[in-house]
Amino acid sequence: MTNLKVTKVRYFETRRGCGYECTTNQEGVKIWNDGDGGSTYIETRTPIRENTSLYNLSELELENLINEFEGIPSKKYESILTQDEKETWSEITK
């Protein structure tokens, strides 16, 4: 189980849109979207030994963490989550 939370979001303009970098409450763990049409992903400079479940977070789950930080209700996305994602999400946000 993890308690991953977004603590800061930095948006930046790219030639194809908007990207973002999110700092989290776990040292060395950031959530990224490069703004060039790719997915949202976790980048870490250090191995995640204790929290290997971080690698299993879906793009939607990562974006919901950002939404939670920004005060956007995550409940509106609940209907499109798979059962596994719902279980993972509920464990992460405990």
Backbone torsions as a table, in degrees:
resi	resn	phi	psi	omega
1	MET	NA	141.8	177.3
2	THR	-121.8	161.9	173.4
3	ASN	-121.8	46.5	-177.3
4	LEU	-65.7	129.2	178.0
5	LYS	-136.7	144.1	173.4
6	VAL	-81.8	133.6	-179.6
7	THR	-113.8	-15.1	-179.2
8	LYS	-163.1	141.8	176.8
9	VAL	-125.2	131.6	175.0
10	ARG	-120.3	117.2	177.5
11	TYR	-94.4	148.3	176.7
12	PHE	-146.4	149.7	-179.3
13	GLU	-86.8	139.5	174.4
14	THR	-122.6	173.5	-179.8
15	ARG	-68.8	-16.2	-179.1
16	ARG	-112.5	0.4	-179.4
17	GLY	156.3	-138.6	-176.2
18	CYS	-123.4	131.3	175.6
19	GLY	-112.7	170.8	176.7
20	TYR	-152.0	153.1	176.0
21	GLU	-127.0	127.0	-178.9
22	CYS	-117.9	126.9	172.5
23	THR	-83.7	144.8	179.6
24	THR	-120.2	174.8	179.1
25	ASN	-77.8	-0.3	177.7
26	GLN	-108.1	122.8	-174.9
27	GLU	-54.4	129.1	176.5
28	GLY	80.2	-0.1	-178.2
29	VAL	-106.1	121.5	179.2
30	LYS	-128.0	151.2	174.2
31	ILE	-105.9	131.3	-174.9
32	TRP	-127.8	151.7	161.4
33	ASN	-142.8	120.7	-172.1
34	ASP	-77.1	-5.8	176.2
35	GLY	77.6	9.0	-179.7
36	ASP	-107.9	24.7	176.4
37	GLY	92.8	4.3	179.1
38	GLY	-89.7	-172.1	-177.1
39	SER	-87.3	171.6	173.0
40	THR	-89.8	136.1	-173.3
41	TYR	-148.2	166.3	175.8
42	ILE	-95.8	135.6	172.6
43	GLU	-124.1	136.1	178.4
44	THR	-138.0	142.0	178.1
45	ARG	-87.9	-14.5	-179.5
46	THR	-125.2	149.4	178.7
47	PRO	-61.6	142.6	176.7
48	ILE	-95.3	90.7	-176.9
49	ARG	-83.9	-47.5	-176.0
50	GLU	-76.5	-26.8	-172.5
51	ASN	-122.3	59.7	-179.5
52	THR	-64.3	-17.0	178.6
53	SER	-65.7	-18.0	177.4
54	LEU	-60.3	-34.3	-179.2
55	TYR	-68.9	-18.6	-177.1
56	ASN	-94.2	0.7	-179.8
57	LEU	-70.6	134.0	178.8
58	SER	-78.2	167.3	177.1
59	GLU	-59.0	-41.9	179.9
60	LEU	-63.2	-40.6	178.2
61	GLU	-63.7	-41.3	178.1
62	LEU	-64.4	-43.0	179.3
63	GLU	-67.2	-31.5	175.4
64	ASN	-66.5	-33.8	175.4
65	LEU	-62.9	-39.1	177.7
66	ILE	-67.4	-45.0	178.4
67	ASN	-58.2	-42.6	179.3
68	GLU	-60.0	-44.3	178.3
69	PHE	-61.3	-39.4	-177.5
70	GLU	-84.9	0.5	177.2
71	GLY	82.2	18.5	176.9
72	ILE	-92.4	122.7	-177.1
73	PRO	-59.3	126.9	-179.9
74	SER	-79.3	-16.4	-178.2
75	LYS	-56.6	-32.1	-177.3
76	LYS	-66.1	-16.2	178.5
77	TYR	-95.2	-8.7	-173.6
78	GLU	-57.8	-35.9	-175.5
79	SER	-67.2	-19.2	-179.0
80	ILE	-102.7	1.0	177.1
81	LEU	-79.8	144.4	171.4
82	THR	-74.0	166.4	179.8
83	GLN	-60.4	-41.3	178.4
84	ASP	-61.9	-42.2	178.6
85	GLU	-64.5	-39.4	178.4
86	LYS	-61.9	-43.5	179.8
87	GLU	-66.0	-44.3	178.1
88	THR	-61.6	-45.2	-179.1
89	TRP	-60.7	-43.7	-178.2
90	SER	-67.3	-32.6	176.8
91	GLU	-70.5	-40.3	-176.8
92	ILE	-67.0	-37.9	-174.0
93	THR	-93.6	10.5	177.4
94	LYS	-62.4	NA	NA
